[in-house]
Amino acid sequence: MTPARRLWKWLLRALVLAGAVLATIVLVFAFQARMRHPDLSAWHRLRLAEEFRAGGAGVDTFDDYLRLEQRLFAELRTRVMDDPQSADPYTLSKYHSGSAPARLAFETPYNRSYELTPSDPRGAVLLVHGLSDSPYSMRALAEIFFAQGYYVLVLRMPGHGTIPSMLCDVSWRDWYAAVVLAAKHAAARTGPGRPFLAGGHSTGAALLTLYSVRALDDPSLPRPQRLYLMSPAIGISDLAVLTNIISGLSFIPWFEKSKWLDVLPEYDPYKYNSFPVNAATQIYHVTRALHAALAEAGSAGRLDAMPRIIVFHSLVDATVETVDVVRELLGLLPARGHELVVFDVNRHEALEGLIAPAPMEYLERIRNGVDLPFRITLIGNRGGDSIEIASYSRETGGSDVQVSELPLSWPFGVFSLGHVAIPFPPDDPVYGLTPPAGGNPRFALGAFPARGESGALMVPLGMLARLRSNPFFDVIRAKVVESCREDVVEATAH
């Protein structure tokens, strides 16, 4: 046998073996999903027809998008909430008509796109939420901008705010096309000469960054002067591309649960608890498109025209690592007033032996970085014997650290922030640690005292124990207010 034939024979065997391994993984995942997940409900199977699709006919402006959205929510009401065969008998479900989550979800504007319009806008802001979330997650940020005199548009991304099954078929291109419509609409509300800003959380932050890179050489896209990125989904594991492959048997009715990574009760009024495989695939594609766009713009020497970026990130983030934000975004940009604000873990000496080593390593990477093209601000303990908070800042390219004490401290029992907590203030009525008294209806998920044995509740104990709000949100508030003043002064000077 010739060497070439032996090589081909070896390659064929390797391909057969790889195919057998992959088929085994797919089959095991399908069986695990069938056994692990509870029975699927209407909101895991239904598809609403009136959802936006990129390139769809009849939606050429954001006003068209809003009219389609109205029809979408009317369809949701008819096919889910008012249909006894589809509505949820579980009394804490948002698909149970009259429940507290349902009233919050569908009798307030926060699952839909909405606008805040001052009498004489100083500028315009577009805000975009994260994956499986809703416009509610941008509520606090929107109110800060509105208080500064800005027109604010908060976009509902396609597939969100209705039923989780709508994420089973959505494409990241649908999200991006909606961002483009919203950006053109927002920028046109104030006209030239006034700032156009944008901000987002997680997937929304990644989409706005991609939009801003593409706007560098597309004159049809209004260019933001500044980006506010919260827990931006910049780096996602390459293994995410396998998610759609491992759900390859979901077309078989007996294995339909393999379309889902999580199937949970839908008690959260502004977020899906169930999570389909396709959602993970689409955020992977967003990050790949963003990396390609940044590489192309860098090669063409256009990145010096990027908007100034402020990133707010938790040192411990189960979704995106801080090093990815530096390596895949901020570290690529020429110095232009960018800033990374990192919320540290609680380093009180009483917790010293309990904190995992990874956060320590992340912090050392940040501290050891030299000649970085962005400002770094760390929000953390004043000392090992204190729960009070200070700000530690190092200017672009510098090494000296400026320390400022802050009137903030770690709440009792809180040892870190996290991916979902960043955009919510501690007094948020739904997700806050210290929600205000009253409220109609009162549904304080973030302050729920989850104590008990695993398996006693219908949802994993960790979902209720995870921090949902940011006790240091005033840091974000101060940064936004300060930057808005700077942008208005610069716009006036020009």
C-alpha positions in Angstrom: 0.0 0.0 0.0 1.4 3.4 -1.0 1.9 6.1 1.6 -0.8 8.2 0.0 -3.4 5.4 0.3 -2.3 4.7 4.0 -2.9 8.4 4.7 -6.3 8.5 3.1 -7.2 5.3 5.0 -6.1 6.9 8.3 -8.1 10.0 7.5 -11.2 8.0 6.7 -10.9 6.1 9.9 -10.5 9.4 11.9 -13.5 10.9 10.2 -15.6 7.8 10.9 -14.5 7.9 14.6 -15.2 11.6 14.9 -18.6 11.1 13.3 -19.4 8.3 15.8 -18.3 10.4 18.7 -20.4 13.4 17.6 -23.4 11.1 17.0 -23.0 9.7 20.5 -22.8 13.2 22.0 -26.0 14.2 20.1 -27.8 11.1 21.2 -26.7 11.4 24.8 -27.7 15.1 24.9 -31.1 14.2 23.4 -31.8 11.6 26.1 -30.6 13.8 28.9 -32.8 16.6 27.8 -35.8 14.3 27.6 -35.2 13.0 31.1 -34.0 16.2 32.7 -36.5 18.8 31.5 -40.2 18.9 32.5 -42.9 18.7 29.9 -42.9 21.6 27.5 -45.7 24.1 27.6 -47.4 26.3 24.9 -44.8 29.0 25.3 -42.1 26.5 24.4 -43.8 25.4 21.2 -45.9 28.3 19.8 -44.5 30.7 17.2 -46.0 34.2 17.0 -46.4 35.4 13.4 -46.2 39.1 14.0 -42.5 39.2 15.0 -39.9 41.3 13.1 -37.5 39.6 10.7 -34.6 41.1 8.9 -35.5 41.9 5.4 -39.2 41.4 6.1 -41.7 43.3 3.9 -43.5 46.3 5.2 -41.0 47.3 8.0 -38.8 50.0 6.6 -38.8 52.4 9.6 -38.8 52.2 13.3 -42.4 53.5 13.3 -43.3 50.4 11.2 -41.4 48.3 13.8 -43.5 49.7 16.6 -46.8 49.0 14.7 -45.7 45.4 14.1 -44.8 45.2 17.8 -48.3 46.2 18.7 -49.8 43.5 16.6 -47.3 41.0 18.1 -48.5 41.7 21.7 -52.1 41.5 20.6 -51.4 38.1 19.1 -49.7 37.1 22.4 -52.8 38.1 24.3 -55.1 36.1 22.0 -53.0 33.0 21.6 -51.5 32.6 25.1 -53.1 34.7 27.8 -56.7 34.4 26.7 -56.6 30.8 25.5 -57.4 28.3 28.3 -55.4 25.6 26.4 -52.2 27.8 26.4 -52.4 29.9 29.6 -50.5 28.7 32.6 -52.4 27.3 35.6 -49.4 28.1 37.8 -50.5 31.1 39.8 -47.0 32.8 39.9 -46.5 32.5 36.1 -46.5 35.6 33.9 -48.7 33.6 31.5 -51.4 33.3 34.2 -53.8 36.1 33.6 -54.1 38.4 36.6 -51.0 37.1 38.4 -48.5 39.6 39.8 -45.9 38.7 37.2 -48.5 38.9 34.4 -49.6 42.4 35.5 -46.0 43.6 35.6 -45.2 41.9 32.3 -48.1 43.1 30.2 -49.6 46.1 32.0 -46.4 48.1 32.0 -44.3 49.2 29.0 -41.1 47.4 29.9 -41.4 44.3 27.8 -41.9 46.5 24.7 -39.8 49.2 23.0 -40.5 52.5 24.6 -39.4 56.2 24.4 -38.8 58.9 26.9 -39.1 62.4 25.3 -38.2 65.7 27.0 -39.5 69.0 25.7 -36.2 70.1 24.3 -33.8 67.2 23.9 -30.1 67.9 24.5 -29.3 64.8 22.6 -30.5 61.2 21.8 -29.7 57.9 23.3 -30.4 54.3 22.1 -30.4 51.6 24.7 -30.5 47.8 24.0 -31.0 45.0 26.5 -29.4 41.6 26.7 -30.2 38.0 25.6 -33.4 36.6 27.2 -34.0 40.0 28.9 -36.3 42.9 28.0 -36.2 46.7 27.8 -36.8 46.7 31.6 -33.1 46.0 32.2 -32.3 49.4 30.6 -34.9 51.2 32.7 -32.6 52.7 35.3 -30.1 53.9 32.7 -32.8 55.3 30.6 -34.1 57.4 33.5 -30.6 58.8 34.1 -30.3 60.0 30.6 -33.8 61.4 30.6 -33.0 63.3 33.7 -30.1 64.9 31.9 -32.5 66.1 29.1 -31.9 63.4 26.6 -34.4 61.7 24.3 -34.2 58.0 25.1 -35.3 55.0 22.9 -35.2 51.6 24.6 -35.4 48.8 22.0 -37.0 45.5 22.4 -34.9 43.0 20.4 -36.9 40.5 18.2 -37.7 37.3 20.0 -37.9 39.0 23.5 -40.6 40.2 25.8 -43.2 37.6 24.7 -42.7 33.9 25.0 -39.3 32.0 25.2 -40.1 29.9 22.1 -39.6 33.0 20.0 -35.8 32.6 20.6 -35.9 29.2 19.0 -35.9 30.6 15.4 -34.6 34.1 15.8 -31.4 35.2 14.1 -28.8 37.6 15.3 -29.4 39.4 12.0 -32.9 40.1 13.1 -31.5 41.8 16.3 -28.9 43.8 14.3 -31.5 45.0 11.7 -33.7 46.2 14.6 -30.7 48.1 16.1 -30.1 49.8 12.7 -33.8 50.9 12.5 -33.7 52.2 16.1 -30.4 54.0 15.7 -31.6 55.9 12.7 -34.9 56.8 14.4 -33.2 58.0 17.6 -30.5 60.1 15.9 -33.1 61.8 13.7 -35.1 62.9 16.8 -32.6 65.6 17.7 -30.8 66.3 14.4 -27.2 67.2 13.8 -25.1 69.1 16.3 -26.4 67.3 19.3 -24.9 64.2 20.8 -26.1 60.7 19.8 -25.2 58.1 22.4 -25.8 54.4 22.8 -25.7 51.9 25.6 -26.4 48.2 26.1 -26.2 45.2 28.4 -24.5 41.9 27.4 -25.7 41.0 23.9 -27.1 44.5 23.4 -23.7 45.9 24.2 -22.1 43.6 21.6 -24.7 44.5 18.9 -24.1 48.2 19.5 -20.4 47.8 19.3 -20.8 45.9 16.0 -23.1 48.7 14.8 -20.5 51.3 15.7 -17.7 49.6 13.9 -19.8 49.2 10.8 -20.8 52.8 11.0 -17.2 53.9 10.6 -17.4 53.4 6.8 -21.2 53.4 6.2 -22.5 57.0 6.0 -26.1 55.8 6.1 -25.6 54.8 9.8 -25.6 57.6 12.4 -22.4 57.3 14.4 -22.7 57.4 18.2 -20.3 59.8 20.0 -20.1 57.5 23.1 -20.9 53.9 24.0 -21.9 52.7 27.5 -21.4 48.9 27.7 -22.5 46.9 30.7 -21.2 43.3 30.9 -20.6 43.3 27.2 -20.8 39.9 25.5 -17.5 40.2 23.8 -15.9 36.8 24.3 -17.9 33.6 24.0 -16.4 30.2 24.0 -15.9 28.6 20.5 -17.7 25.5 22.0 -20.9 27.5 21.7 -21.0 26.8 18.0 -21.6 23.1 18.9 -24.9 23.9 20.6 -27.1 23.7 17.5 -25.2 20.5 16.5 -25.9 18.7 19.8 -29.6 19.5 19.4 -29.7 17.8 16.0 -32.4 15.3 17.0 -34.9 18.0 18.2 -36.9 17.6 15.0 -38.0 14.2 16.3 -41.1 14.8 18.5 -39.8 12.4 21.1 -36.6 14.5 21.4 -38.1 17.9 21.1 -36.8 18.9 24.5 -33.2 18.9 23.1 -34.0 22.3 21.6 -33.7 23.6 25.2 -30.8 24.1 27.6 -33.1 25.1 30.4 -36.9 24.6 30.8 -38.1 26.4 33.9 -41.2 28.0 35.3 -41.8 31.5 33.8 -42.3 33.6 36.9 -39.9 36.4 36.0 -42.0 39.3 34.5 -39.1 40.7 32.5 -36.8 37.8 31.6 -37.2 34.3 30.2 -36.2 31.6 32.6 -36.3 28.9 29.9 -33.4 29.1 27.5 -33.2 27.5 24.0 -30.1 26.1 22.3 -30.5 28.6 19.4 -30.1 31.6 21.7 -26.6 30.5 22.6 -25.8 29.9 19.0 -26.9 33.4 17.9 -24.8 35.2 20.5 -21.8 33.2 19.4 -22.4 34.5 15.8 -22.7 38.1 17.1 -19.3 37.8 18.7 -17.8 36.3 15.6 -19.2 39.1 13.5 -17.9 41.7 15.9 -14.4 40.2 16.0 -14.3 40.1 12.2 -15.5 43.7 11.9 -12.9 44.9 14.5 -10.1 43.1 12.7 -11.1 44.6 9.3 -11.5 48.1 10.7 -8.1 47.8 12.5 -6.4 46.7 9.3 -7.9 49.7 7.5 -6.8 52.1 10.3 -10.3 53.2 11.2 -10.5 52.3 14.9 -9.2 55.7 16.0 -12.7 57.0 14.9 -14.5 54.6 17.3 -16.9 56.2 19.8 -15.4 56.7 23.3 -16.4 53.7 25.3 -17.1 53.2 29.0 -17.3 49.5 30.0 -18.9 48.5 33.3 -17.9 44.9 34.2 -18.0 42.6 37.2 -14.6 41.0 37.9 -16.5 37.7 38.4 -18.8 37.1 35.5 -20.2 33.7 34.6 -20.8 34.7 31.0 -17.9 37.0 29.9 -14.4 37.2 31.4 -12.8 40.6 32.0 -9.7 39.6 30.1 -11.9 39.1 27.0 -13.2 42.7 27.3 -9.6 43.9 27.3 -8.1 41.5 24.8 -11.0 41.5 22.3 -12.1 45.2 22.5 -10.5 47.9 24.6 -7.0 46.7 24.0 -7.5 46.9 20.2 -8.5 50.6 20.3 -6.2 53.6 20.1 -6.3 55.8 23.2 -9.3 58.1 22.9 -10.8 58.5 26.4 -12.0 54.9 26.8 -12.5 53.5 30.3 -12.9 50.2 32.0 -14.8 50.2 35.3 -14.4 46.9 37.1 -16.4 45.9 40.2 -14.2 43.8 42.4 -15.2 40.9 44.7 -15.6 41.5 48.4 -12.1 41.1 49.8 -12.9 41.5 53.4 -10.6 39.3 55.5 -13.5 37.3 56.8 -14.1 36.0 53.2 -10.5 35.6 52.3 -10.5 31.8 52.4 -13.8 31.5 50.6 -13.1 33.5 47.4 -12.0 31.4 44.4 -8.5 32.0 43.1 -9.6 33.0 39.6 -10.8 36.5 40.7 -7.4 37.1 42.3 -5.7 36.2 39.0 -8.0 38.5 37.0 -7.2 41.4 39.3 -3.5 40.8 39.0 -3.7 40.8 35.2 -5.4 44.2 35.4 -2.9 45.6 37.9 0.1 44.4 35.9 -1.1 45.8 32.6 1.2 48.7 31.4 0.8 51.3 28.7 -2.9 50.3 28.3 -4.8 52.6 25.8 -7.7 53.1 28.3 -8.3 54.3 31.8 -8.9 51.6 34.5 -11.1 52.1 37.5 -11.5 49.4 40.1 -14.3 49.6 42.6 -13.4 47.6 45.7 -12.8 47.4 49.5 -10.8 50.2 51.2 -8.9 47.5 53.0 -8.9 43.9 54.1 -10.6 44.9 57.4 -13.3 47.1 55.8 -16.5 46.6 53.8 -16.5 50.2 52.8 -15.7 51.0 49.2 -13.1 53.1 47.3 -12.4 53.9 43.7 -8.9 53.0 42.4 -8.1 54.7 39.1 -5.2 54.6 36.7 -5.1 57.0 33.8 -4.5 55.9 30.2 -0.9 54.7 29.8 -0.1 55.5 33.4 1.0 53.6 36.4 0.0 55.9 39.3 -3.2 55.0 41.1 -5.6 57.6 42.4 -7.7 56.6 45.3 -11.1 58.1 46.1 -13.3 57.0 49.0 -17.0 56.4 48.1 -20.0 56.6 50.4 -20.8 52.9 49.6 -20.2 49.6 51.3 -20.8 45.9 50.7 -24.3 44.7 51.8 -24.4 41.9 54.3 -23.9 38.5 52.7 -22.9 39.8 49.3 -19.5 38.6 48.1 -19.5 39.6 44.4 -21.5 41.2 41.7 -22.1 39.3 38.4 -23.2 39.5 34.8 -26.9 40.1 35.4 -26.6 42.5 38.3 -24.7 45.4 36.7 -27.6 47.5 35.2 -30.0 47.3 38.1 -29.8 49.7 41.1 -30.2 48.3 44.6 -33.7 49.9 45.0 -35.0 48.4 41.8 -38.6 47.4 42.6 -38.3 43.9 41.0 -34.6 42.9 41.2 -33.2 45.2 43.9 -31.8 44.0 47.2 -33.6 46.9 48.9 -36.8 47.5 46.9 -39.0 50.4 47.9 -42.1 49.7 50.1 -45.4 49.4 48.4 -45.7 48.9 44.6 -48.6 47.6 42.7 -48.1 44.7 42.4 -45.2 44.0 44.7 -43.0 41.3 43.3 -39.4 41.7 44.7 -37.4 38.8 43.2 -34.1 40.4 44.0 -34.8 40.6 47.8 -36.2 37.0 48.0 -34.6 35.4 51.1 -33.7 32.0 49.5 -32.8 29.6 52.3 -33.6 25.9 52.3 -32.7 22.5 50.9 -31.9 22.0 47.2 -34.9 20.3 45.4 -37.5 21.9 47.6 -38.4 24.6 45.1 -39.6 24.4 41.5 -36.5 26.3 40.4 -32.8 25.8 41.2 -31.8 27.4 44.5 -29.0 29.2 42.7 -31.4 31.2 40.5 -32.8 32.9 43.6 -29.5 33.3 45.4 -27.8 35.0 42.5 -27.3 38.7 43.0 -29.7 40.6 40.6 -28.8 44.2 41.4 -25.8 46.4 41.8 -25.2 47.9 45.2 -22.6 50.2 43.6 -24.9 51.5 40.8 -24.2 55.1 41.9 -20.8 54.7 40.3 -22.5 54.1 37.0 -24.9 57.0 37.6 -22.0 59.4 38.4 -20.0 58.3 35.3 -23.0 58.8 33.0 -23.9 62.2 34.3 -20.3 63.4 34.1 -19.9 62.1 30.5 -23.2 63.7 29.4 -22.0 67.1 30.6 -18.7 66.6 28.7 -20.5 65.6 25.5 -22.9 68.6 25.6 -20.0 71.0 26.2 -18.1 69.5 23.3 -21.1 69.6 21.0 -21.7 73.3 21.9 -18.0 74.1 21.2 -18.3 72.7 17.7 
